Amino acid sequence: MVKTREQSLSDLAHRVELLIAKREEINQEISTLNKSDVAFSGCWIVRYRAKGKGGAYWYYKWQSGEPIFVTKNGNKSCHQYIGKAGSPAFLKAVEMMKNRTKIEALNQVLHTLKLGLNDLVEEAARFQK
């Protein structure tokens, strides 16, 4: 079955509406995530081994390629102590990383939607001729 020009334009308009609605949904999700604690871009959590009187144990810290963490004396550092696994600071850091990862993934999805919208604009241009 061959679609008429009007059916094709209606289908095209419907697909554009669906993509725009999806884009709005994703932007809202990103906005909600940005209101929570989000890890700085370009930093990660590092596990390191410390030695003490009771033997060796593991600690965690934020790490960055550039000094972005403010120390107690006001200087900037490339790392910030988090603590032991399961500590409140550790759990908060993991949550912050999770939020940043979600935002980065959603931004990739937005890019794909933008490409899709561009394709639909190109398709609509064919009907203008």
C-alpha positions in Angstrom: 0.0 0.0 0.0 1.4 3.3 -1.1 0.8 6.3 1.3 -0.6 9.5 -0.1 1.3 12.7 0.4 -1.1 13.8 3.2 -0.6 10.4 5.0 3.1 10.7 4.7 3.1 14.3 6.1 0.8 13.3 8.9 3.1 10.3 9.8 6.1 12.6 9.7 4.4 15.2 12.0 3.5 12.4 14.4 7.1 11.1 14.5 8.4 14.7 15.1 6.0 15.1 18.0 7.1 11.8 19.5 10.8 12.7 19.3 10.1 16.2 20.8 8.1 14.6 23.7 11.0 12.1 24.3 13.5 15.0 24.3 11.4 16.9 26.8 11.2 13.8 29.0 14.9 13.3 29.0 15.7 16.9 29.6 13.4 16.8 32.7 15.2 13.7 33.9 18.6 15.5 33.5 17.2 18.5 35.3 16.0 16.4 38.2 19.4 14.6 38.5 21.3 18.0 38.4 19.3 19.1 41.5 21.0 16.2 43.4 24.6 15.7 44.2 26.6 15.1 41.0 30.3 14.2 40.8 32.6 16.7 39.0 33.2 15.8 35.4 36.7 14.4 35.0 37.0 12.9 38.5 36.7 9.3 39.7 36.9 7.2 42.8 40.2 5.5 43.6 40.8 2.6 46.0 44.2 2.6 47.7 45.9 0.5 50.4 47.0 2.0 53.7 49.1 0.4 56.3 48.5 0.8 60.0 49.2 -0.9 63.4 46.6 -3.5 62.7 47.8 -4.3 59.2 46.9 -3.1 55.8 43.4 -1.9 54.9 41.6 -0.2 51.9 40.6 3.5 51.7 38.9 5.4 48.9 39.4 8.9 47.6 38.2 11.2 44.8 40.9 11.7 42.1 41.1 14.3 39.4 43.7 15.2 36.7 43.5 18.8 37.8 43.3 20.3 41.3 39.5 20.8 41.8 39.0 19.8 45.4 39.3 22.4 48.1 41.4 21.4 51.2 40.8 22.5 54.8 43.4 25.2 54.4 41.8 26.6 51.2 44.2 25.2 48.7 43.2 23.1 45.8 44.1 19.4 45.4 43.8 16.6 42.8 42.4 14.3 45.4 40.0 14.2 48.4 39.7 11.6 51.1 36.5 9.6 51.1 37.1 6.9 53.7 36.4 3.2 54.1 34.0 1.2 52.0 30.5 1.6 53.4 31.1 4.9 55.2 28.6 7.7 54.7 31.2 9.6 52.6 31.9 6.6 50.4 28.2 5.9 49.8 27.6 9.6 48.9 30.5 9.5 46.5 29.1 6.4 44.8 25.7 8.1 44.5 27.4 11.2 43.0 29.2 9.0 40.4 25.9 7.2 39.6 24.2 10.5 39.0 27.0 11.8 36.8 27.0 8.6 34.8 23.2 8.8 34.2 23.5 12.4 33.1 26.3 11.5 30.6 24.3 8.6 29.2 21.1 10.8 28.9 23.2 13.4 27.0 24.2 10.7 24.6 20.6 9.8 24.1 19.7 13.5 23.5 22.4 13.6 20.8 20.8 10.6 19.1 17.4 12.3 19.3 18.9 15.4 17.7 20.2 13.3 14.8 16.8 11.8 14.5 15.1 15.2 14.4 17.6 16.4 11.8 16.7 13.3 9.7 13.0 14.1 9.9 13.7 17.8 8.9 15.6 16.5 5.9 12.7 14.1 5.1 10.2 16.9 5.4 12.3 19.0 3.0 11.6 16.4 0.3 7.9 17.1 0.6 8.5 20.8 0.0 9.7 20.2 -3.6 
